[in-house]
Amino acid sequence: MRRTLLLIAVVGLALVAAGPVVAAEAYLGIWHEVSEDPPGLLIEVLTNSPAEVSGLRDGDVITALNGVALADSEVAYPQQLKDALSGLGIGDVILVTVVRDTPEISLTLNGAALLTEFPLEEIGELVEEAGENDQLVLKAERYVRELEIPVTLGVRPDTAGMPLPPNSELEIALPDEHPEVRQLLEKLSSQLQPAAGEGALAKIHSARGIEEYNADLQARLIERASPNDGYKLTRMVYLLRDGLKGEAITRQISDRLTGVCLNRHTGGFAPIQAAAAELLDLPGMYVVAPVLQSGLSAEEHVDILELMLETTAGYVRAAFSDFSEEELAFIASQREQLSDVFSQHHYVDSEDDDQRRIRGNLELISLAKRIDYEQLMLAELTLMQLAHPTYLNGLKRDLTAEFSDRLSESDLLVRETELGKIVISGTGSTWRQGEAAAILIDLGGDDFYTTTAGSGISLEHPVGLTIEFGGNDAYESTTRYSQGSGSLGCGLLIDCAGDDQYVGLQWAQGCGYFGCGALLELAGNDVYRGEEFCQAAAIFGTGLLVDYAGDDRLEGQMKCQAFGGAHAVGLLIDIAGDDYRYCKGKYPTGYGDPGIFDSWGQGCAQGFRSLASGGIAGIIDLAGCDYNEAGNFSQGGGYYFGLGFFHDRGWENDRYLGSRYNQGFCAHQAVGVFLEDGGDDWYSTRQAVAQGLAWDECATVFIDYAGDDVYQGGTGFSQGASAHNAFCLMWDRGGRDSYLYPPGQARAGGNDYHGGTSLSLFIDEGGADDFYNSAGSANGLITGWPEYGFFADLPGTVAEILQDDQWLDYWHDQ
């Protein structure tokens, strides 16, 4: 049985392509699936929803609506629910008849009712609190009753804010990177005339052509993207409205970050954080930092570092100044429960059995809106001013000269401050354990860090900075928020040399969670290992990992290697080297497939579905023969208003292995972009659903620019597929390619979730002798099929085939 989320009753909408005006939508708030005994809809109730507030419970079976019994038909049940809600608005009441077959639990203390509904885990606490002669009686009785419950519809969470302005008014507006693709799509959609007879071409065209269906799809995506839940980021909105701009927006992001990294000796690494802030819709960020200079004594250097420490801490505290002490304590205590549940489950409000934890997590998500993210970005930018090669070289030179007579000692200078110690350490091999210094400058040696190592972990310790100048160091942490991470704070770890190893459990290696973190690895063949939320992961903040050189190995399990949660940016940038990335997953997939794991990594942006829109996550790799392996929902994609991308800018041969929803994907109102600039690349999936796909009100762009590539699409829904009001472009721009996917490319539909249509476009350019093992695909063929998919294997480029409408010569009716 398919589990469906019903959030809305349809109300009046007014929208135009240039600027939608979206009315607030009425909200019920239930999951449902078909029940056979009794016949009806078995429901789960979302926490704090109108359904819960009105008295509906998990396990209720809806049998009638507004006094009208549901027809005895599994197909008709969901539609009858939609029909009953149609036309209702916020504040309207719907009468829901349910059959309730659940135990009634009561607890009495000395004969007096104590609780009638409570989490069972509280029983132990109540027993402990009872007196020696008190009598506690727990009673459970099972009843089957039919109840009529009036439910007052409320405001759908993701439409509570003001609608976002149209794309034409967003400052990020860009022209298409390749306008000829849009022109080809327009030609295929509007100028092609139906063929005579009953062939596939005749079937896909109405008398008015399919351009009206494409306009309807665009209007639907504009409608879905425009309401604001307070967490949405404008680039995701922009691309959900106009998926073909995915290439232009992603290249703009990638070009800017690549330019910063390649010109680090001029501008340092701080502009990376400024770019991350801009992706978080905070453009033009800069700080006036203390002057960083060389030729100073150690004490003078520490004076500047102490000032930087105080300035950064001031920004962090300003970011949380709107919260009471009780709220701050709640955030500190609840944050780990939220990330633990989110790691294991997709839906933190419906898949957890602990109602107390659910309510706490919902409150925590709501509180995140009140963070002053501008102050948080200023804090991390202040720290990142120190990541300038000129300053780092001068700092090392000054300290090495001053302490040359005892350079091998551990702690050469220690200063106590209100925010923690500032320590300058020598070249000896040191085991750093216990409470981490607020700032640690280590001049060399093979050091062992079991501290948080350059992390801000709380408002009491809001700033962490570690600069490691040399040695083969090991950073191994059994605590959260470590190795250049920030939670309720900001962190920065700079390792300048050596073959280093990083081991973390959760929120480690350049991560931000209610904060900001960055890890800069400037040299060496390094190893990164993490369990959950590691290697450039972020929720409500930013997480950055930049590895500058070496053949590196990155291993993660869940939500690692560029993960962007709600209102967050996670970026993994690798400049050089043949790298190995593994993010397979920790828990069995929710789809129930044996041997398959969900991992949500390698450029994945995911929101809290129905609660908070996702952020932005991306991998940018500049060079090297890389191997990338991941589980479900990985390698450049988004889920629930997230924007995830993977851009490999090198020309070497890369390998990508996934399992389901991989290599340019999106699901449930999201955006995915996958760009591969060159090389003979290999794409494969253990299962299906890979290499360009969009599922449910989404937009995906997949482009491989050059090389003899191999695409193994698995068993279904791969290689330029779209369904349920989605758009997907898969485009290979050159080379002799092999497409191993029997169902064929550019499939579209079904569209039973919302009605309407989807749009898929598959293009192979260049005229090389490509191999297809599907019956409907061939070299030199342009064709199409219903709801709506277009396949185009071209003898040259798209621009060439458009000249004088040459593409008409290659059209064949299926």
C-alpha positions in Angstrom: 0.0 0.0 0.0 1.3 3.5 -0.8 1.5 5.8 2.1 0.3 9.3 1.1 0.6 12.6 2.9 -2.5 14.8 2.8 -1.7 18.3 3.9 -4.0 20.6 2.1 -7.5 21.5 1.0 -7.6 23.2 -2.3 -8.4 26.9 -2.0 -8.4 29.8 -4.5 -5.1 30.4 -6.3 -4.2 33.2 -8.6 -0.9 32.9 -10.5 0.8 34.1 -13.6 4.2 33.0 -14.8 5.8 36.4 -14.1 4.6 36.8 -10.5 2.5 34.3 -8.6 0.1 35.4 -5.9 -0.4 32.3 -3.8 -3.2 32.1 -1.2 -2.6 30.4 2.1 -3.7 26.8 1.9 -5.9 25.0 4.4 -4.2 22.2 6.2 -5.4 18.9 7.8 -2.1 17.2 8.6 -2.4 13.4 8.3 -0.7 10.5 6.6 -3.0 7.9 5.2 -3.1 4.5 3.6 -5.9 2.2 2.6 -7.4 0.0 5.4 -9.2 -3.2 4.6 -10.8 -3.9 8.0 -12.6 -1.7 8.6 -12.7 -0.4 5.0 -11.5 3.2 4.8 -8.3 5.2 5.4 -5.9 4.3 8.1 -4.3 7.5 9.4 -1.2 8.8 11.2 -1.6 12.2 12.6 1.2 14.8 12.4 2.2 16.4 15.7 0.7 19.8 16.3 -1.5 19.6 13.2 -5.2 20.6 13.1 -6.0 16.9 13.0 -4.2 16.2 16.3 -5.5 19.3 18.0 -9.1 18.4 17.0 -8.7 14.9 18.5 -7.8 12.5 15.6 -5.3 9.9 16.6 -2.8 7.5 15.0 -4.6 4.3 14.1 -8.0 5.9 13.5 -9.7 4.7 10.3 -11.7 7.3 8.4 -15.0 5.8 7.2 -17.1 8.9 6.4 -16.6 12.6 5.7 -19.2 15.2 6.4 -21.7 12.4 7.1 -21.1 10.7 3.7 -19.7 7.2 3.9 -16.6 6.4 1.9 -17.3 4.3 -1.1 -16.0 0.7 -0.8 -13.1 1.2 -3.2 -9.4 1.4 -2.5 -8.9 3.6 -5.5 -11.7 6.0 -4.5 -10.8 6.5 -0.9 -8.1 9.1 -1.3 -10.0 10.9 -4.0 -13.1 11.2 -1.8 -10.9 12.7 0.9 -9.6 15.3 -1.6 -13.1 16.0 -2.9 -14.4 16.6 0.7 -11.7 19.1 1.3 -12.0 20.8 -2.0 -13.3 24.4 -1.6 -12.6 24.5 2.1 -10.4 27.2 3.6 -8.6 28.0 6.8 -10.9 28.0 9.7 -13.5 25.8 8.0 -14.6 22.6 9.7 -14.8 19.1 8.2 -16.7 16.4 10.1 -14.6 13.2 10.2 -16.1 9.9 11.1 -13.6 7.4 12.4 -13.5 3.9 13.8 -11.1 3.8 16.7 -9.7 0.5 17.9 -7.1 1.4 20.5 -6.5 0.8 24.1 -7.7 3.3 26.7 -5.0 3.6 29.3 -5.4 5.2 32.7 -3.3 5.4 35.8 -4.6 6.1 39.3 -2.8 7.0 42.5 -4.6 5.9 45.6 -7.8 5.8 43.7 -7.5 9.2 42.1 -7.0 9.6 38.3 -3.4 10.6 37.6 -3.1 10.3 33.9 -5.3 9.1 31.1 -2.9 9.5 28.2 0.9 9.5 28.5 4.0 8.0 27.0 4.6 4.5 28.5 8.2 5.4 29.3 6.9 7.7 31.9 5.5 4.9 34.1 8.9 4.2 35.6 9.4 7.8 36.6 5.9 7.8 38.3 6.7 4.6 40.2 9.9 6.1 41.5 8.0 9.2 42.7 5.3 7.3 44.5 5.5 6.9 48.3 6.0 3.7 50.2 2.4 3.0 50.9 0.9 4.6 47.8 -1.0 2.4 45.4 -0.5 2.9 41.7 -3.0 1.1 39.4 -2.4 0.9 35.6 -5.5 -0.1 33.7 -5.8 -0.8 30.0 -9.1 -1.6 28.2 -9.7 -2.0 24.5 -12.7 -0.5 22.8 -13.9 -0.3 19.2 -15.9 2.8 18.8 -17.2 5.0 16.0 -16.6 8.7 16.6 -17.6 11.9 14.8 -14.9 14.5 15.2 -15.1 18.0 13.8 -11.7 19.2 12.5 -11.0 22.8 12.1 -8.5 23.3 9.2 -5.4 25.4 9.8 -2.6 26.9 7.9 -0.2 24.6 6.0 3.3 25.1 7.5 5.1 25.7 4.3 2.6 28.5 3.2 2.7 30.5 6.4 5.1 33.1 5.2 4.9 35.7 2.5 5.2 34.4 -1.1 8.6 34.8 -2.6 9.0 37.3 -5.5 9.1 36.1 -9.1 12.4 35.1 -10.7 12.6 38.3 -12.6 12.8 40.2 -9.3 15.5 38.0 -7.8 19.0 39.4 -8.0 20.4 35.9 -8.8 18.6 35.9 -12.2 20.9 34.5 -14.9 20.7 33.8 -18.7 20.7 30.2 -19.8 24.2 28.7 -20.1 23.0 27.1 -23.4 19.9 28.7 -24.7 19.8 26.4 -27.7 18.5 23.6 -25.4 15.5 25.7 -24.5 15.0 26.5 -28.1 15.0 22.8 -29.0 12.5 22.0 -26.3 10.3 24.8 -27.5 10.5 23.5 -31.1 9.6 19.9 -30.0 6.8 21.2 -27.9 5.1 23.7 -30.1 6.1 23.5 -33.7 5.9 19.8 -34.4 2.7 18.7 -36.0 0.9 15.4 -35.3 1.5 12.6 -37.7 -1.4 10.9 -39.5 -2.8 7.7 -38.0 -2.7 6.4 -34.5 1.1 6.5 -33.7 2.7 7.7 -30.6 3.2 11.2 -32.0 -0.5 11.6 -32.7 -1.3 10.5 -29.1 1.0 13.0 -27.4 -0.5 16.0 -29.2 -3.8 17.8 -28.5 -5.1 20.1 -31.2 -3.3 22.9 -29.5 0.1 21.1 -29.2 1.8 20.2 -25.9 3.1 23.7 -25.3 0.1 24.3 -23.2 0.8 21.2 -21.1 4.4 22.5 -20.6 3.0 25.9 -19.5 0.7 24.1 -17.1 3.7 22.2 -15.6 5.6 25.5 -15.2 2.7 27.1 -13.5 2.4 24.2 -11.1 6.0 24.4 -10.2 5.8 28.1 -9.7 2.8 27.6 -7.5 4.6 25.0 -5.4 7.9 27.0 -5.1 6.5 30.4 -4.2 4.9 30.0 -0.7 7.6 30.6 2.0 7.9 28.6 5.2 10.6 30.9 6.5 13.4 28.4 5.6 13.4 28.4 1.8 16.5 29.6 0.0 16.1 31.7 -3.2 18.3 29.7 -5.5 16.3 26.6 -4.8 13.1 28.5 -5.5 14.6 30.0 -8.7 15.5 26.6 -10.1 12.3 24.9 -9.1 10.5 27.5 -11.1 12.9 27.2 -14.1 14.8 23.9 -14.1 16.8 24.7 -17.2 18.7 27.3 -15.3 20.3 24.6 -13.2 23.4 24.6 -15.2 23.9 28.4 -15.1 23.3 28.7 -11.4 25.5 25.8 -10.5 28.3 27.0 -12.7 28.1 30.4 -11.1 28.5 28.9 -7.6 31.2 26.6 -8.8 33.2 29.2 -10.7 33.2 31.6 -7.7 34.4 29.0 -5.2 37.0 27.6 -7.6 38.3 31.1 -8.2 38.7 31.7 -4.5 40.6 28.5 -4.0 42.9 29.0 -7.0 43.7 32.6 -5.9 44.1 31.9 -2.2 47.4 33.7 -2.0 45.6 36.9 -3.0 42.3 36.8 -1.1 42.7 33.9 1.4 39.9 31.5 2.1 37.5 33.9 3.8 35.6 34.6 0.5 34.5 30.9 0.6 32.5 31.7 3.8 31.2 34.9 2.2 30.0 32.8 -0.7 28.3 30.3 1.6 26.6 33.2 3.4 25.3 34.4 0.0 23.9 31.0 -0.7 22.1 31.4 2.6 20.6 34.6 1.2 23.0 36.9 3.0 24.9 38.7 0.2 27.7 41.2 0.6 29.0 39.9 3.9 32.3 41.2 5.2 34.1 42.0 8.5 36.5 44.6 9.7 39.0 42.4 11.3 42.1 43.3 13.3 45.1 43.9 11.1 47.0 40.6 10.6 50.7 41.1 10.1 54.1 39.5 10.6 57.2 40.7 12.2 55.6 40.5 15.7 56.5 38.9 18.9 54.6 35.9 20.2 52.9 38.0 22.8 51.9 40.5 20.1 50.5 37.8 18.0 48.5 36.4 20.9 47.1 39.9 21.6 45.6 39.9 18.1 44.4 36.4 18.4 42.7 37.2 21.7 41.0 40.2 20.1 39.8 37.9 17.2 38.5 35.5 19.8 36.5 38.1 21.6 35.2 39.6 18.4 34.1 36.2 17.1 32.4 35.3 20.4 30.6 38.6 20.4 29.1 37.8 17.0 28.0 34.3 18.1 26.3 35.6 21.2 24.6 38.3 19.2 23.3 35.6 16.9 21.5 34.0 19.8 20.6 37.2 21.7 16.9 36.9 21.0 16.6 33.7 23.1 15.9 33.5 26.8 18.2 31.4 29.0 15.6 28.7 29.2 15.3 28.6 25.4 19.1 28.4 25.0 19.3 25.6 27.5 16.5 23.8 25.6 18.4 24.2 22.3 21.6 22.8 23.9 19.8 19.8 25.4 17.5 19.0 22.5 19.8 19.4 19.5 21.3 15.9 19.8 17.9 14.3 19.9 16.9 16.1 16.7 20.0 15.0 14.8 19.8 11.4 16.1 16.2 11.0 15.0 16.8 12.8 11.6 19.7 10.5 10.9 17.6 7.4 11.3 14.2 8.7 10.0 13.1 10.9 7.2 10.2 12.5 9.1 11.0 13.7 12.6 7.3 14.3 13.3 5.8 11.0 12.3 8.3 8.1 12.4 9.4 8.5 16.0 7.5 6.7 18.7 8.5 9.1 21.5 5.9 11.9 21.5 7.8 14.0 24.0 10.9 13.9 21.7 8.7 14.7 18.7 7.3 17.8 20.4 10.8 18.9 21.5 12.1 18.5 18.0 9.3 20.5 16.5 9.9 23.3 19.0 13.6 23.2 18.2 12.9 23.5 14.4 10.6 26.4 15.1 13.1 28.2 17.3 15.8 28.1 14.5 13.9 30.8 12.6 14.9 33.3 15.3 18.7 32.8 14.9 20.3 36.0 13.6 22.2 34.2 10.7 23.9 37.4 9.7 25.7 37.6 13.0 26.5 33.9 12.8 28.1 34.4 9.3 30.1 37.4 10.6 31.5 35.2 13.4 32.8 32.6 11.0 34.1 35.2 8.6 36.1 36.7 11.4 37.8 33.4 12.1 38.3 32.8 8.4 40.4 36.0 8.1 43.1 34.0 9.7 43.1 31.5 6.8 45.3 33.6 4.6 48.5 32.1 3.3 50.5 35.3 3.8 49.4 35.6 7.4 50.0 31.9 8.1 53.5 31.9 6.7 54.4 35.0 8.6 52.9 33.6 11.9 54.9 30.4 11.6 58.1 32.3 10.7 57.8 34.6 13.7 57.0 31.9 16.2 59.6 29.5 15.0 62.3 32.2 15.2 61.3 33.4 18.7 61.2 29.9 20.2 64.0 28.4 18.2 66.0 27.4 21.4 63.1 25.2 22.8 61.0 24.5 19.7 60.5 20.8 20.6 58.6 21.7 23.8 54.8 21.2 23.9 53.4 24.5 25.3 55.7 27.4 24.5 53.2 30.1 25.5 49.8 29.8 27.3 47.4 32.7 27.9 44.3 32.3 30.0 41.2 34.2 28.7 37.6 34.3 29.7 36.8 32.3 26.6 39.5 29.7 27.2 43.2 29.2 26.7 45.3 30.5 23.8 48.2 28.0 23.4 51.3 28.1 21.2 52.8 24.6 21.0 56.2 23.4 19.6 57.2 20.7 17.2 57.1 17.8 19.6 54.6 15.0 19.2 51.8 15.7 21.7 48.6 14.0 22.8 46.0 16.7 23.1 43.2 15.6 25.4 40.8 17.0 27.9 39.2 20.5 27.3 40.4 22.0 24.1 42.1 25.3 24.0 40.0 28.1 22.5 42.9 28.8 20.1 45.8 26.4 19.5 48.8 27.1 17.2 50.9 24.0 16.8 54.2 24.4 15.0 54.7 20.8 14.0 55.1 17.2 15.1 52.9 14.1 14.8 50.2 15.1 17.2 47.2 13.2 18.5 44.0 15.2 19.1 41.2 13.7 21.1 39.7 17.1 21.8 37.1 19.0 19.8 40.1 20.5 17.9 39.1 23.9 16.5 35.4 23.8 17.3 32.9 26.1 19.0 30.6 23.8 21.0 28.4 25.9 23.2 27.7 29.5 24.2 30.1 29.0 27.1 32.8 27.9 24.6 31.5 29.5 21.4 34.8 29.7 19.4 37.4 27.1 18.5 40.5 27.6 16.3 43.3 25.2 15.7 46.2 25.9 13.3 48.5 22.9 12.6 51.6 23.8 10.7 53.1 20.3 10.2 53.3 16.6 11.0 51.3 13.6 10.3 48.5 14.3 12.7 45.6 12.2 14.0 42.3 13.8 15.0 40.1 11.2 16.6 37.0 12.2 18.6 34.4 10.3 20.5 32.4 13.4 21.1 30.2 15.5 18.9 31.1 18.9 17.4 34.8 18.4 16.6 37.5 18.9 14.0 36.6 22.3 12.7 32.9 22.3 13.6 30.4 24.6 15.3 27.2 24.1 17.3 26.0 27.1 19.2 29.3 28.5 18.0 31.9 28.7 15.3 34.9 26.6 14.5 37.9 26.5 12.2 40.6 23.9 11.8 43.5 24.7 9.4 46.0 21.9 8.8 48.9 23.1 6.6 51.0 19.9 6.0 51.3 16.2 6.5 49.3 13.0 5.8 46.6 13.4 8.4 43.8 11.2 9.7 40.4 12.3 10.9 37.9 10.1 12.8 34.6 11.4 14.2 31.2 10.1 15.2 28.7 12.9 14.6 29.1 16.6 13.5 32.8 16.3 12.8 35.2 17.5 10.0 33.9 20.9 8.9 30.3 21.0 10.0 27.8 23.5 11.3 24.7 22.7 13.5 23.1 25.8 14.9 26.5 27.3 14.0 29.3 27.3 11.5 32.4 25.2 10.9 35.2 24.9 8.4 38.1 22.5 7.9 40.9 23.5 5.6 43.4 20.8 4.6 46.2 22.3 2.6 48.5 19.4 1.9 49.0 15.6 2.2 47.2 12.3 1.5 44.5 12.5 4.1 41.9 10.1 5.5 38.5 11.2 6.8 36.2 8.8 8.6 32.8 9.7 10.0 29.5 8.2 11.0 26.7 10.8 10.8 26.7 14.5 9.8 30.4 14.6 9.0 32.6 16.1 6.2 30.8 19.3 5.4 27.4 18.8 6.8 25.1 21.5 8.1 21.7 22.2 9.6 20.8 25.8 10.5 24.3 27.1 9.6 27.2 26.3 7.3 29.7 23.5 7.0 32.8 23.7 4.8 35.5 21.2 4.0 38.3 22.3 1.6 41.0 19.8 0.7 43.7 21.3 -1.3 46.0 18.5 -2.4 46.7 14.8 -2.2 45.0 11.5 -2.9 42.4 11.5 -0.1 40.0 8.9 1.3 36.7 10.1 2.7 34.4 7.5 4.4 31.1 8.3 5.9 27.8 6.6 6.7 24.9 8.9 6.9 24.5 12.5 5.7 28.2 13.0 5.0 30.3 14.6 2.3 28.3 17.8 1.6 24.9 17.6 3.3 22.6 20.7 3.5 19.7 20.4 6.0 17.2 23.1 6.8 18.4 26.6 6.2 22.0 25.5 5.8 24.8 25.3 3.3 27.2 22.3 3.2 30.2 22.5 0.7 32.9 20.0 0.0 35.7 21.4 -2.3 38.6 19.2 -3.5 41.3 20.9 -5.5 43.5 18.0 -6.6 44.3 14.3 -6.3 42.8 10.9 -7.0 40.1 10.7 -4.3 38.0 7.9 -2.9 34.6 8.9 -1.4 32.3 6.4 0.3 29.0 7.2 1.9 27.0 4.0 1.8 24.5 4.5 4.7 24.0 3.3 8.2 20.4 2.1 8.3 18.5 -0.2 5.9 16.5 1.7 3.4 12.9 2.6 4.2 11.9 1.0 0.8 12.6 -2.4 2.3 15.1 -3.6 -0.3 17.5 -6.1 1.2 21.1 -5.0 1.0 20.3 -1.4 0.2 20.9 1.6 2.6 19.8 5.2 2.7 22.7 7.6 3.0 21.7 11.1 2.0 25.2 12.3 1.1 27.7 13.4 -1.5 26.0 16.6 -2.4 22.5 16.0 -0.9 20.2 18.8 0.4 17.3 17.6 2.5 14.6 19.4 4.5 12.4 18.3 7.3 9.5 17.3 5.2 6.3 19.3 5.9 8.2 21.3 8.5 11.2 23.2 7.1 12.7 23.5 3.6 16.1 22.1 2.9 19.3 24.0 2.2 22.0 23.8 -0.3 24.7 21.2 -0.6 27.4 20.6 -3.2 30.6 18.8 -4.1 33.1 20.6 -6.3 36.0 18.5 -7.5 38.7 20.2 -9.7 40.9 17.3 -10.7 41.8 13.6 -10.3 40.5 10.1 -11.1 37.9 9.9 -8.4 35.8 7.0 -7.1 32.4 7.9 -5.6 30.2 5.3 -4.0 27.0 6.0 -2.0 23.6 4.7 -0.9 20.2 6.1 -1.6 19.7 9.8 -2.1 23.2 10.8 -3.0 25.5 12.4 -5.6 23.9 15.7 -6.5 20.3 16.1 -5.5 17.7 17.5 -3.3 14.7 16.4 -1.2 11.9 18.6 0.1 12.9 22.1 -1.1 16.6 21.3 -1.0 19.1 22.1 -3.8 21.9 19.6 -4.1 24.7 19.5 -6.8 27.8 17.6 -7.8 30.2 19.3 -10.2 33.3 17.5 -11.3 35.5 20.0 -13.2 38.3 17.7 -14.1 39.0 15.8 -17.3 40.1 12.6 -15.8 38.1 9.3 -15.7 35.7 9.2 -12.7 33.4 6.4 -11.4 30.1 6.9 -9.7 28.2 4.1 -8.0 24.8 4.5 -6.3 21.8 2.4 -5.5 18.6 4.5 -5.7 18.1 8.3 -6.3 21.7 9.0 -7.4 23.7 11.0 -9.9 21.5 14.0 -10.4 18.2 13.4 -8.6 15.5 15.1 -6.7 12.3 14.1 -4.9 9.3 15.9 -3.4 9.7 19.6 -4.3 13.4 19.9 -4.8 16.2 20.5 -7.2 19.2 18.4 -8.3 22.1 19.3 -10.6 25.0 17.0 -11.8 27.7 18.4 -14.0 30.7 16.3 -15.3 33.2 18.4 -17.4 35.2 15.6 -19.0 36.8 12.2 -19.0 35.6 8.6 -19.8 33.3 8.3 -16.9 31.4 5.3 -15.5 27.9 5.6 -13.9 26.2 2.7 -12.3 23.5 1.9 -9.8 23.0 -1.2 -7.6 19.3 -1.0 -8.2 17.6 1.8 -10.2 16.6 5.5 -10.3 19.9 7.1 -11.3 21.6 9.4 -13.8 19.1 12.2 -14.1 15.6 11.9 -12.6 13.0 14.1 -11.0 10.1 12.7 -8.9 7.2 14.8 -7.6 7.2 18.6 -8.3 10.9 18.7 -8.9 13.6 19.8 -11.4 16.8 18.1 -12.3 19.7 18.8 -14.8 22.3 16.2 -15.6 25.1 17.1 -18.1 28.2 15.2 -19.1 30.3 17.5 -21.3 32.8 15.1 -22.9 34.3 11.6 -23.0 33.3 8.0 -23.8 30.9 7.4 -20.9 29.1 4.3 -19.7 25.7 4.6 -18.1 24.2 1.6 -16.3 20.7 2.6 -15.3 19.5 -0.4 -13.5 15.9 -1.6 -13.6 13.8 1.5 -13.7 13.3 5.3 -13.7 16.7 6.3 -14.8 18.5 8.4 -17.5 16.4 11.5 -17.9 13.1 10.4 -16.2 10.4 12.6 -14.6 7.1 12.0 -12.9 4.4 13.7 -10.9 4.8 17.2 -12.3 8.5 17.2 -12.6 11.1 18.3 -15.2 14.4 16.5 -16.1 17.1 17.2 -18.6 19.8 14.6 -19.3 22.4 15.8 -21.8 25.6 14.1 -22.9 27.6 16.5 -25.1 30.1 14.3 -26.7 31.9 11.0 -27.0 31.1 7.4 -27.9 28.7 6.5 -25.0 27.0 3.3 -23.8 23.5 3.5 -22.4 22.7 0.2 -20.6 19.1 0.7 -19.7 16.4 -1.5 -21.4 13.4 0.7 -20.5 14.9 3.6 -22.5 15.7 7.2 -21.9 13.5 10.3 -21.3 10.5 8.5 -19.8 7.8 10.7 -18.3 4.9 9.9 -15.9 2.9 8.8 -14.2 1.3 11.9 -12.8 -1.4 10.5 -10.6 -0.2 12.4 -7.5 -1.4 15.8 -8.7 -2.8 15.3 -12.2 -1.2 17.3 -15.1 2.0 16.2 -16.8 5.8 16.0 -16.5 8.6 16.7 -19.0 11.7 14.8 -19.8 14.4 15.7 -22.4 17.3 13.4 -23.3 20.0 14.7 -25.6 23.1 12.9 -26.9 25.3 15.3 -29.0 28.2 14.7 -31.3 27.2 12.0 -33.8 29.5 9.3 -32.4 28.4 5.7 -32.6 26.7 5.3 -29.3 25.3 2.1 -27.9 21.8 1.6 -26.6 20.2 -1.6 -25.4 16.7 -0.2 -25.4 14.3 -0.9 -28.3 13.2 2.8 -28.6 16.6 4.4 -28.7 19.0 4.7 -31.6 21.7 6.9 -33.1 20.4 9.7 -35.3 16.9 9.5 -33.8 14.5 12.2 -32.5 11.2 11.0 -31.1 8.8 11.5 -28.3 6.0 9.9 -26.2 3.2 10.8 -23.8 3.3 13.0 -20.7 5.9 14.0 -22.1 9.3 12.7 -23.0 11.6 13.6 -25.9 14.6 11.6 -27.0 17.2 13.2 -29.3 20.4 11.5 -30.4 22.0 14.1 -32.7 24.5 13.9 -35.5 26.1 17.2 -34.4 25.3 19.8 -31.8 21.9 21.2 -30.7 22.7 24.5 -32.3 23.5 22.8 -35.6 20.4 20.7 -35.7 18.2 23.8 -35.1 19.5 25.6 -38.2 16.8 25.5 -40.9 14.8 23.1 -38.7 17.1 20.2 -39.7 15.9 18.4 -36.6 12.7 17.6 -38.6 14.7 15.3 -40.8 15.5 13.1 -37.8 12.1 12.8 -36.3 10.5 9.4 -36.2 7.2 8.5 -34.8 7.3 5.7 -32.3 
